[in-house]
């Protein structure tokens, strides 16, 4: 019978170093700090075989569980700087902007969908997202989904 995966949270101070090094290699590669996994493994100090053995099983807590993704729908007037002011507002509440999709303006207004990831710091500011509608040129805002 196939064994079902089970997730546990463990303090890295009690784990073998290989697990934290796998996370370092993954981060290094995601940020384009190295050109190959071989060079990233060499730089971090683990073997490629150890990396490949654990890469699909080791994740940071933040990576899997400490995220709140919110999808916003906005209707913005077709005026210079309106979208920019919304993005600055989201930046100021420490939201990580993941995607921005804007339609071509029709009748002086454009539909915009924005996906943001909130950190624990920005999650406190979630209620302030509705205050985006007070920004000049924001005609409508809706929170489509949040996970």
C-alpha positions in Angstrom: 0.0 0.0 0.0 1.3 3.5 -0.9 2.3 5.6 2.0 0.4 8.9 2.2 2.5 12.1 2.5 2.3 13.9 5.8 3.6 17.4 6.5 5.2 18.3 9.8 6.8 21.5 11.1 10.3 21.0 12.5 12.8 23.6 13.8 15.8 23.6 11.5 18.2 23.6 14.4 17.5 19.9 15.0 17.6 18.8 11.4 20.7 17.7 9.4 22.2 20.6 7.5 21.4 19.0 4.2 17.7 20.1 4.5 18.5 23.8 5.0 21.2 23.6 2.2 18.5 22.2 -0.2 16.4 25.3 0.6 19.4 27.6 0.0 20.0 26.0 -3.4 16.4 26.3 -4.3 16.4 30.0 -3.4 19.7 30.7 -5.1 18.3 29.2 -8.4 15.0 30.9 -8.1 16.8 34.3 -7.8 19.1 33.4 -10.7 22.1 33.5 -8.4 23.7 30.6 -10.3 23.5 29.3 -13.8 23.2 25.6 -13.0 22.1 23.4 -10.1 25.6 21.9 -10.1 27.2 25.2 -9.5 24.6 26.2 -6.9 25.1 22.9 -5.0 28.9 23.4 -5.1 28.5 27.0 -3.8 26.2 26.0 -1.0 28.2 22.9 -0.1 26.0 19.9 -0.9 26.2 17.2 -3.5 23.9 17.2 -6.5 22.6 13.8 -5.5 21.6 15.1 -2.1 19.8 18.1 -3.6 17.9 15.9 -6.1 17.0 13.4 -3.4 15.3 16.1 -1.2 14.3 18.9 -3.6 10.7 17.8 -4.0 10.2 17.1 -0.3 11.8 20.1 1.5 9.9 23.5 1.6 10.2 26.4 3.8 7.2 27.1 6.1 6.7 30.5 4.5 6.7 29.0 1.0 3.8 26.7 1.7 1.7 28.0 4.6 2.4 31.7 5.3 0.7 33.2 2.3 -2.6 34.8 1.8 -3.4 35.5 -1.9 -6.0 38.1 -2.7 -7.4 38.7 -6.1 -8.8 42.2 -6.8 -11.0 43.6 -9.5 -10.8 47.3 -10.1 -12.4 49.7 -12.6 -10.1 52.6 -13.2 -10.6 55.8 -15.1 -8.4 56.2 -18.1 -6.2 58.9 -16.7 -2.4 59.1 -16.3 -1.1 57.8 -12.9 -4.3 56.0 -11.7 -2.9 52.5 -11.9 0.4 53.7 -10.6 -1.3 55.2 -7.5 -3.0 51.8 -6.8 0.3 50.0 -7.1 2.0 52.5 -4.8 -0.8 52.0 -2.3 -0.4 48.2 -2.4 3.4 48.6 -2.0 2.8 50.8 1.0 0.8 48.1 2.8 3.7 45.7 2.1 1.6 43.6 -0.4 3.6 41.5 -2.9 2.1 42.2 -6.3 2.1 38.9 -8.2 0.1 39.8 -11.4 -1.5 42.8 -13.0 -3.8 42.4 -16.0 -5.4 45.5 -17.5 -7.9 45.6 -20.4 -7.9 48.3 -23.0 -9.8 51.3 -21.8 -13.4 51.5 -23.1 -15.5 54.6 -22.6 -12.9 56.2 -20.4 -12.5 53.2 -18.0 -10.3 50.2 -17.8 -10.8 46.9 -16.0 -7.8 45.7 -14.0 -7.3 42.5 -12.1 -4.5 42.4 -9.6 -3.3 39.4 -7.6 -1.4 40.2 -4.4 0.3 38.1 -1.7 -0.1 39.4 1.8 2.5 38.9 4.4 1.6 38.7 8.1 2.6 42.4 8.2 0.4 43.3 5.2 -2.5 41.0 6.3 -3.2 43.5 9.1 -3.8 46.1 6.4 -6.3 43.9 4.4 -9.2 46.0 5.7 -7.5 49.1 4.2 -7.8 47.6 0.7 -11.3 49.1 0.5 -9.8 52.5 1.0 -8.2 52.1 -2.5 -11.6 53.4 -3.8 -10.7 56.8 -2.2 -7.8 57.1 -4.6 -8.4 59.5 -7.4 -9.6 57.7 -10.5 -10.6 54.4 -8.8 -14.2 53.9 -9.8 -14.8 50.5 -8.3 -13.0 47.8 -6.4 -14.0 44.3 -5.4 -12.2 41.5 -3.7 -12.8 38.6 -6.0 -11.2 35.9 -3.9 -8.8 35.4 -1.0 -7.1 32.2 0.2 
